[in-house]
Amino acid sequence: MVFNWFRRQFSSNEQAAPATEEQSTATPPVPEPTPEEEQREPLQDSADYLSFAKAAYKNIQQRQAQTQSVVEPAQDAATTNEETSIEVVESETTYSEAETLPSEPITTEDEPQPSVVPESLPSEPVTTENELLISDEITVTDATTESLPFWARAEAERQARLERLKATAIEEPESVSATAAETPQVTDEALSIPGLAFDEGFLWSAEILAAQGRKPEDISIEEITWLKKLRQGLDKTRRNIVNQLKAIVGQGPLNQAAVLEIEALLLQADVGVEATDYVINALQERIKQEALPPEVAIAYLKEILRDMLDQPLKVHKATFAPEKDTLNIWLMTGVNGAGKTTTIGKIAHIAQKSGYKCLIAAADTFRAAAVEQVKIWGSRSGVDVIANPGQNTDPAAVVFDAITAAQSRNIELLLVDTAGRLQNKKNLMDELSKIRRIVDKKAPNAKIESLLVLDATLGQNGLRQAEVFAQAAQLSGVVLTKLDGTAKGGVALAVVRQLNLPIRFIGAGEGIEDLRPFSSYEFVEALLSS
Ligand SMILES: Nc1nc2c(ncn2[C@@H]2O[C@H](COP(=O)(O)OP(=O)(O)OP(=O)(O)O)[C@@H](O)[C@H]2O)c(=O)[nH]1
């Protein structure tokens, strides 16, 4: 099964067979609600959301069952970090701008087949009739929960819902299982697909996807897994600011004193002065018009944060995906330790799984260890690496060889790991602009992107570094890494506000699956969710 992360669309025909070029080319961009979806009544209350989650869960179970019957279970090497054998092409070119560039392509081995990795498969056969027998109606919250502020009430309702889920076992209708009589009493385990429990995280993730107009049958296990990881990754930030924020907002109509408390909280979360001023001014403008009850205040705050995160998309293109059947070259910049190499491995992994032919250029030749590290990530993601064996060799030569190899192999996405040292701005700028000149000369028709990899745990310090790169590298976006490692996830707002660059991907863990395309809606919901 190919899930195209860059398009966030899971089309049923891909389910039948690995996505072909045409299918994955045909997959529509990130799901804008279709006309019928726009007409569809938005889900109203938690009963709707529960039905949606139940339908989504059942669909995932059915897809797993179909996959199980078609494909032998296969370990996803990338997720078990087993290293698959890949080709490391040693590039011998020495390159100076004075010389004419060598023309003949490098001889290449057969392209290793991209690993189509079926998802991990459930153990027990699952049938289509399996119904999660959960009472659809949600019991009206009792008096105790009524007295809670709205966000705590939602939590209490969710807990009640979860208890209800646990209390109602799945009963296999007689027709479904010949051995129904011997079927042991269904326990909690039946409520979960291996690796995907029907739990609070699932319900929250399904709600987020439903609110974006998705249909239950479109929900994929990959998206649910990522949303759960994103929310978990933002736990530190949420605990740090959100509970205080909701306590402030929950006291009643938002007033001037509360707004000042919010200002202190945002600064504490590394949102930065510029972004904080923007949020506070927007809130103050709004409370001049009307006193905001808690749930309205939180909803309005979410809207302000989303608008701020989407601001750069007025200048930069909204969707960020490699163009199919053409050479895309993504230059990855950032200081050492920001997570560049890890990010290259993660992007290579989702590119492979999304049906793109990918190649990596190890052009950060300053440290031999950095080249070795890129090779390790290449083997984890099953993507070949073009590297130069020499110590401290010319990065431009590696880029040249990598483009030659990419062109001869019809590669669609070439990821270039560039130097990250900030020894001084001039050297950095010279090196990056030289690489850019080669790319423009050697691959004039390629789609070029230049991404800054930024360590979220550095907070405002990271931003000062980012400003140097922003001048040197003609950046078209940011990859924000280590969100799981900081209580200052607010730095995402500062990045966007101060650099006016869109966040394109976020990293929330050291594993190869811990990076996904950025969605402002999902980020803000994970940040402010109860
Ligand atoms: N917790 C967490 N750790 C991360 C994340 N991304 C990268 N790391 C870790 O950060 C450290 C640095 O990552 P690298 O990819 O080596 O950083 P780099 O920018 O390539 O640094 P150099 O290799 O020195 O150029 C490694 O230990 C990674 O495992 C993330 O999203 N979360």
The ligand as a Gaussian input file, in Angstrom:
#p B3LYP/6-31G(d) Opt

LIG

0 1
 N       13.950000      14.151000      20.181000
 C       14.287000      14.424000      18.914000
 N       15.585000      14.302000      18.509000
 C       15.869000      14.590000      17.217000
 C       14.877000      14.996000      16.280000
 N       15.507000      15.209000      15.077000
 C       16.824000      14.942000      15.266000
 N       17.042000      14.572000      16.546000
 C       18.326000      14.229000      17.175000
 O       19.167000      15.357000      17.136000
 C       20.539000      14.938000      17.017000
 C       21.192000      15.662000      15.833000
 O       20.540000      15.205000      14.656000
 P       21.363000      15.229000      13.262000
 O       20.418000      14.826000      12.198000
 O       22.614000      14.484000      13.399000
 O       21.703000      16.767000      13.160000
 P       22.578000      17.439000      12.004000
 O       22.001000      18.793000      11.800000
 O       22.679000      16.562000      10.844000
 O       23.981000      17.557000      12.722000
 P       25.350000      17.177000      12.034000
 O       25.230000      15.708000      11.724000
 O       26.378000      17.482000      13.064000
 O       25.449000      18.014000      10.802000
 C       20.488000      13.423000      16.820000
 O       20.735000      12.807000      18.061000
 C       19.048000      13.151000      16.411000
 O       18.591000      11.876000      16.805000
 C       13.507000      15.103000      16.761000
 O       12.554000      15.465000      16.051000
 N       13.277000      14.797000      18.065000

